[in-house]
Amino acid sequence: APLLESYKDHNWKQNFSPHPSVAYGLAVPYPFGIDLMHKVIDESGGDVIAITESEILEGAREIEIKEGLLISPEGGATLKAVSHLLTKNMITKEDKILLLNTGSDYKQLERLIKD
């Protein structure tokens, strides 16, 4: 969310109000390397997408059901971001895409028990 906000508003640090996320690894309110992120996104013709909390959980649940894997919420966000990119025609179903998931949902088992 802060990266997206930084593209919309040059005074984003003064106007941005960070929120907690179930995806702890994505809850970085003021990213240290934001200028480098802008450079990579701009040079590659990339895009910035914000995913809702419910989409994060849906993505993780989708992988759990289809693949039998307990991935991290950050991985769920990655899956949902790909869905948005498909909808925006920035990628196609023929493209080969590697999604990285560097954690598991085991550290959040209490949330799974509630779901």
C-alpha positions in Angstrom: 0.0 0.0 0.0 2.7 2.6 0.7 4.4 1.9 -2.6 1.1 2.5 -4.4 0.4 5.6 -2.4 3.9 7.0 -3.2 3.0 6.9 -6.9 -0.3 8.7 -6.3 1.0 11.4 -3.9 4.4 13.1 -3.7 3.7 14.0 -0.1 2.7 10.4 0.7 4.8 10.2 3.9 2.8 13.0 5.4 -0.5 11.8 4.1 -0.2 8.0 4.4 -1.7 6.2 7.3 -0.3 2.7 7.6 -2.5 -0.2 8.7 -1.7 -3.6 10.1 -2.0 -6.6 7.8 -2.4 -10.3 8.2 0.6 -10.4 5.8 3.1 -9.2 8.4 6.0 -9.2 5.8 4.1 -6.7 3.6 3.2 -4.3 6.5 6.2 -2.0 6.0 4.7 1.5 6.4 7.7 3.4 5.1 9.9 1.2 2.9 13.6 2.0 3.1 14.3 1.3 -0.6 11.3 2.9 -2.1 13.3 5.0 -4.6 15.0 1.9 -5.8 11.6 0.2 -6.1 10.3 3.1 -8.2 13.4 2.8 -10.5 12.9 -1.0 -11.1 9.2 -0.6 -11.6 9.6 2.3 -14.0 12.4 0.8 -16.0 10.7 -2.5 -16.4 7.3 -1.0 -17.3 5.9 -2.7 -14.2 2.9 -1.8 -12.1 2.0 -1.6 -8.5 -1.1 -3.4 -7.1 -2.5 -3.3 -3.6 -4.3 -6.4 -2.4 -7.1 -6.3 0.2 -6.9 -8.2 3.4 -9.7 -10.6 2.3 -7.9 -11.2 -1.0 -4.7 -12.1 0.8 -6.6 -14.7 2.8 -8.5 -15.9 -0.3 -5.2 -16.4 -2.2 -3.6 -18.4 0.6 -6.8 -20.5 1.0 -6.9 -21.1 -2.8 -3.4 -22.6 -2.7 -4.2 -24.6 0.4 -7.3 -26.2 -1.3 -5.7 -26.7 -4.8 -2.2 -27.7 -3.8 -2.5 -28.8 -0.2 0.1 -26.3 0.9 -0.1 -23.9 3.9 1.6 -20.8 2.3 2.2 -17.5 4.0 -0.3 -14.7 3.6 2.3 -12.9 1.6 2.2 -15.7 -0.9 -1.6 -15.4 -1.0 -1.1 -11.7 -1.9 1.2 -12.7 -4.7 -1.3 -15.1 -6.2 -4.1 -12.5 -6.1 -1.8 -9.9 -7.6 -1.3 -12.2 -10.6 -5.1 -12.4 -10.9 -5.2 -8.6 -11.1 -2.5 -8.5 -13.7 -4.4 -11.0 -15.8 -7.5 -8.8 -15.6 -5.5 -5.7 -16.6 -4.1 -7.7 -19.5 -0.5 -6.9 -18.3 0.1 -10.7 -18.5 -1.6 -13.6 -20.3 -2.3 -17.2 -19.3 0.5 -18.1 -21.8 3.1 -16.2 -19.9 5.5 -18.2 -17.7 5.5 -16.7 -14.2 7.3 -17.7 -11.1 5.6 -16.9 -7.8 7.8 -17.0 -4.7 6.5 -17.9 -1.3 9.1 -17.7 1.4 7.1 -18.6 4.4 4.3 -20.9 5.6 1.1 -20.4 7.5 2.2 -22.7 10.3 3.3 -19.6 12.3 -0.3 -18.4 12.2 -2.1 -21.7 13.0 -4.4 -19.8 15.5 -5.9 -18.0 12.6 -6.4 -21.2 10.7 -8.3 -22.8 13.6 -10.7 -19.8 13.6 -11.3 -20.1 9.9 
